[in-house]
Amino acid sequence: MHDQDVFNTIWDARKTHAQLVQRSDEIFKLLLKEDKLDDKIMGLFWSLTKSDYQTAVFNIISECSYFLRLKHLEFFFNEITGNVAPEKLSIADFNCLCDMGKQAKTPEFLAKIVNFFWHIVMNSHQYKEDLVENCVSKFAEMVKSWTLDKKKGIFVNLVQHFTNNELAALPVLRLFTKMISD
């Protein structure tokens, strides 16, 4: 596949077709399984997000997030969050980040994703209400399956934040409510 430049044919936005991109999830999974998804191929795959194929790319990343290794997760996280301010991210960006967070196998990466959403919720005064509400929902969705012991620290931080009169309380209360309802 490398010798025949198959990846360049499938994942070059100028050469490919929507059906090829949408159906390339099996190739992506095979590359992960065989540990052949290197930086060059990831970069080529990611370049599709700058075209009409962004939705397909995010869907593939979300579907394969369980199989992604730390280096892949870091790459996609940095590509999504590193070049764009949070208020410029799309719902698709947040969905993809949430899916990667839900499937994260390493505590370090999970902490990175959780901290990203946490920062937006705790600094809600800096962001638009719909962005904050989306982050509240995504944060609650990511930690839904956590044990109560694991959530305990979050509850403590939420209460501390809620009691600080200088900070916005409504997003914190929404997150607290969503987490309790789970």
N, C-alpha and C positions, 0 to 999 in steps of 0.2 A: 504494500500500500504506500509505503514511503517512496520506494523506487519509481512507482508509476504516478506519483504526485496526486493521489486520489483525494487527499484532504484539501488540497488547494482547489480541486474541482468542486468538491462538495461544499466547502465553507468559504469560498471567495464570493462575496456578494455580487460581483460583476459576472460571474460564470455560472452560478447555481440557479436552482429553481426552488420555489417554496416547498414543493413536495419532497425534494431531496433533503432540505434542511429539516423539515418536520419529521421525516422518517429516519433521520440519522441518529436517533437516540440509541439504537442498538449498536451502532459503530462506536458511539461515545462510551457506552457501557463496556464494550469489548476492550477498548483502549484502557479503561480503568481497571478492568479485571486483569489484563496482561501487563499492567503498570507501564504503559507506553504513552500515556497522556503527558507529554512534556510541555515546556513553556511555549515553544514555537507553535505547537498544535493548539494549545489553549488560547494563545494570542489570536491565531487565525479564526478559531471558533468564536472568540469574544468579539472580534471585529464585525461579526454579523449583527451585533446589537446596535451598530451605527447605521443600520439599514432597516428595511421593512420586516426583517426577520427577527427583531428583538423579542417578540412574544414567543416565538418558537424556541429561541435560545434559552429564555428564562424557564420555559416549560421543561426543557431537557435537563437543565441544571436542577430544577426542583424535583423532577422524577428520579434523577440520579444522585441526589444529595446524600443519600445513605451510603453510597459507594465512594464518594469523594474522599480523598486523603487530605490531610491537613494542608499540604502545599497547594492543592486545588482550591480548597475552601478559602485559604488566605488570598489566593490570586483573585477569585471572584469577589470576595469581600472588599479587597482593595480597589478593584475595578469599579465596583458599584459605589462605594462610599468615598474613595480617595480623591476623585476628580470633581465631585459635585457636592455642593452644600445640601444638607438634608432637605431643605425646603424645595429643592429642585428635583428631588427624586420622585419617581412615579409610583403608583400603586403596585405596578409589576415589580419594581425594584424592592419595595418593602415585602411583597409576597415572597420573592425569591430569598431575601435575607431571612425571613421567618422560617421558610422551609429548610434552609441550611442550618439554622439554629435548632430546629426541632430534631434534626438528624445528627447533629454534631456528636462525635464520639469522644472528643477531647475536651476536658474541662476548660482549657485555656481558650479554645475557639468559642465555646459556648459562652464563656464570660465576655468575650469580645462582642459577640452579637447582642447579648443581654445588655451590656453596658451602652451599646449604641442606642438601643430603644429607650433604656432607662434615662440616658442623658436628655433625650428629647422630651420625655414625659416630665422629668424634674425641672427642666428649663422651659416649660411650656410658654412662658411669657415671651420668648424669643421667636416662636413659631406660630403659624396659622392654626386655628382651631381644628380644622379637618385633618391636618398632618398629625397633630397631637392625638386626636381621637383614633386615628389609624394606628399609631404607635402603641397606644393603650391596648387596643384590641390585639395587635400582633404580639405584644409582650405577654399578655394574658394567655394567648394561644400557645406560645412557646413553652411557658412554665406550667401549663395545665396538667401535664402528666408527672410533674415533680412530686416527690413525697412532701408531706407536711413539714418534716424536719428541714428539708432543703429550702422550702418556701419561708420558713420562719425568719430568716435574716431579711428577706424582702419585706415582710410584714413589719418588722421592727423599723426598717428604714422608712417605710411609708408613714408609719405613725410619727416618727421624728420629723419627717418633712411636713406632715399635715399640721403639726403643732407649731411650726415656724410661721409666724404671722406675716413675714416679709415675702413668702413664696406663694405661688398659686396653689390653691387647695383643691379645686374642682377636678383637674386631671388625676391627681393623686387619689381622691375619693372614688373616681370612676375605676381606676385600676384596682384599688382595694376591693371594691364591690365585685368586680369581675373575678378576681382571684378567690374571694370568699364563695361566690356562687358555684365555682368549680369544685 
